[in-house]
């Protein structure tokens, strides 16, 4: 994760706000928290932010699907 990166965004959109991954800090840093209501407000007030957030979450979902495909393909060859 790079400085300024976003994590946990899928948890804001998942049923029950369930996390989809865990994160371990290996260096000192700061983490900021954005609530669902803050995110919703930003989404509607700033179309550029809304589109960027939509793209980020879509990219992460496709990465997850690809990782699941690779895992399934590996399991089939065992």
N, C-alpha and C positions, 0 to 999 in steps of 0.2 A: 504494500500500500504506500503510495506516495503522500507527501505532505499535502494537505488539503483534500485528500481523497474522501469518498463517501462510502460508508459501510452501513449495513442494516436497513437499506432502503426497501428490500423486498419484505422485510418484517412489517413495515408500515402498511403494506398492501395485502398481506396474506391473511387468511381467515384466523381470527383470534390474535392477530399480530404476532404470530409464531415466527421465531427466528429461523433462518434457513442455514446458518453457519455460525461458527465461533471465531473469535479473533484473539490473538495473543500479541501483546505489545512486547517488542524486543528492545526498544529504546524509549527513553523518556519522551513524553509528549503530552498533548492536551486533546481531550475528546469533548466535542460539543454535542448536545442533545437537541433534537428537533421533534416536537410533538406532532401527532397526526394533524391536529387542528392548525398548527403553524405551517405544516407542509401544504395543507389544503389551501390556506390563505395565500401562500406564496405562489402556488400553482395557478390560482385564478387571477392574482394581481399582476403576474409577470409571465406572459406567454412564452418568452424565451426560456425562462426557468422551467416552465411546465413541459415544454418540448424536450429540453435537455434531460429532465427527470424521466420522462417517458422513454427516451432513447436509452438512458442508463439502465433502467429496469428491464427493458426489452433485451438489451445486450446481455445482461446477467442471466436472464431466463434462458436465452439461447446457449450461453456457455454451460449452464446446468444441464440442458438437454443433451448437448454434445458430450459432456463428461459422463452422463448416464449411458449414452450409446457406447462410448469406449469401454466403460466398465462391463456392460452387457456383452460386448464382443469378446472381451478378455475372458469372461466367465464361460462363454460358449466354447472357447478353444481349450479350456482346461480338462 
